[in-house]
Amino acid sequence: MATRTVKSDSGNDLKLQNNGGTGSVTITDAGDLTIDSPADIVLDAEGADVTLKDGGTTYGTLKQVSGDLVIQPTTSKQIILNEDGGAAALTTDTDG
Protein backbone atom coordinates (compact mmCIF):
# COMPACT_ATOMS: atom_id res chain seq x y z
CA MET A 1 0.00 0.00 0.00
CA ALA A 2 1.26 3.49 -0.84
CA THR A 3 2.29 5.86 1.91
CA ARG A 4 0.54 9.22 1.93
CA THR A 5 1.99 12.02 4.01
CA VAL A 6 1.49 15.67 4.80
CA LYS A 7 4.59 17.07 6.42
CA SER A 8 6.99 19.94 6.54
CA ASP A 9 10.55 19.38 5.40
CA SER A 10 13.76 20.73 6.91
CA GLY A 11 13.08 24.14 5.33
CA ASN A 12 9.53 24.13 6.80
CA ASP A 13 8.05 23.68 3.30
CA LEU A 14 4.72 21.83 3.22
CA LYS A 15 4.88 18.58 1.24
CA LEU A 16 1.94 16.49 -0.01
CA GLN A 17 3.29 13.12 -1.09
CA ASN A 18 1.88 9.89 -2.52
CA ASN A 19 4.96 7.68 -2.21
CA GLY A 20 5.14 4.53 -4.29
CA GLY A 21 1.52 4.35 -5.37
CA THR A 22 -0.12 4.69 -8.74
CA GLY A 23 -2.87 6.94 -7.38
CA SER A 24 -2.95 10.69 -7.39
CA VAL A 25 -3.18 13.58 -4.96
CA THR A 26 -6.48 15.49 -5.22
CA ILE A 27 -7.31 18.78 -3.53
CA THR A 28 -11.02 19.54 -3.39
CA ASP A 29 -12.45 22.88 -2.29
CA ALA A 30 -16.05 24.14 -2.35
CA GLY A 31 -14.94 27.68 -3.21
CA ASP A 32 -12.09 29.27 -5.11
CA LEU A 33 -8.68 27.66 -4.67
CA THR A 34 -5.88 30.20 -4.47
CA ILE A 35 -2.21 29.40 -4.79
CA ASP A 36 -0.33 32.48 -3.68
CA SER A 37 3.44 32.61 -3.74
CA PRO A 38 5.89 35.48 -3.27
CA ALA A 39 8.09 33.66 -5.80
CA ASP A 40 7.36 31.53 -8.90
CA ILE A 41 4.60 28.91 -9.25
CA VAL A 42 5.92 25.80 -10.99
CA LEU A 43 3.88 23.10 -12.73
CA ASP A 44 6.13 20.10 -13.38
CA ALA A 45 4.34 17.33 -15.30
CA GLU A 46 6.65 14.39 -15.97
CA GLY A 47 4.14 13.17 -18.59
CA ALA A 48 4.58 16.53 -20.45
CA ASP A 49 0.83 17.43 -20.39
CA VAL A 50 -1.02 19.89 -18.17
CA THR A 51 -4.73 19.18 -18.62
CA LEU A 52 -7.28 22.01 -18.36
CA LYS A 53 -10.79 21.06 -17.20
CA ASP A 54 -14.06 22.80 -16.41
CA GLY A 55 -16.61 20.83 -14.39
CA GLY A 56 -14.63 17.64 -15.00
CA THR A 57 -14.65 18.07 -18.79
CA THR A 58 -11.30 18.53 -20.50
CA TYR A 59 -11.21 21.53 -22.82
CA GLY A 60 -7.50 21.74 -23.57
CA THR A 61 -3.93 20.87 -22.73
CA LEU A 62 -0.62 22.60 -22.40
CA LYS A 63 2.16 20.26 -23.46
CA GLN A 64 5.80 20.10 -24.36
CA VAL A 65 6.65 18.53 -27.70
CA SER A 66 10.31 18.46 -28.80
CA GLY A 67 11.00 21.52 -26.65
CA ASP A 68 8.05 23.51 -28.04
CA LEU A 69 5.08 24.73 -25.98
CA VAL A 70 1.89 23.40 -27.54
CA ILE A 71 -1.51 24.83 -26.58
CA GLN A 72 -4.12 22.36 -27.78
CA PRO A 73 -7.91 22.51 -27.42
CA THR A 74 -9.67 19.13 -27.26
CA THR A 75 -12.27 20.06 -29.87
CA SER A 76 -12.22 22.19 -33.00
CA LYS A 77 -12.51 25.45 -31.12
CA GLN A 78 -10.70 28.75 -31.26
CA ILE A 79 -7.78 29.82 -29.12
CA ILE A 80 -8.35 33.46 -28.17
CA LEU A 81 -5.76 35.78 -26.63
CA ASN A 82 -7.43 38.78 -24.99
CA GLU A 83 -6.01 42.21 -24.33
CA ASP A 84 -6.06 43.49 -20.75
CA GLY A 85 -9.51 45.06 -21.32
CA GLY A 86 -10.96 41.67 -22.29
CA ALA A 87 -11.41 42.22 -26.04
CA ALA A 88 -9.97 39.60 -28.39
CA ALA A 89 -6.52 40.67 -29.63
CA LEU A 90 -5.69 37.44 -31.51
CA THR A 91 -7.97 34.54 -32.49
CA THR A 92 -6.72 31.30 -33.99
CA ASP A 93 -9.25 28.94 -35.56
CA THR A 94 -8.24 25.32 -34.85
CA ASP A 95 -10.87 23.78 -37.13
CA GLY A 96 -8.30 22.38 -39.60
Order of alpha helices (4+ residues) and beta strands (2+ residues): beta-beta-beta-beta-beta-beta-beta
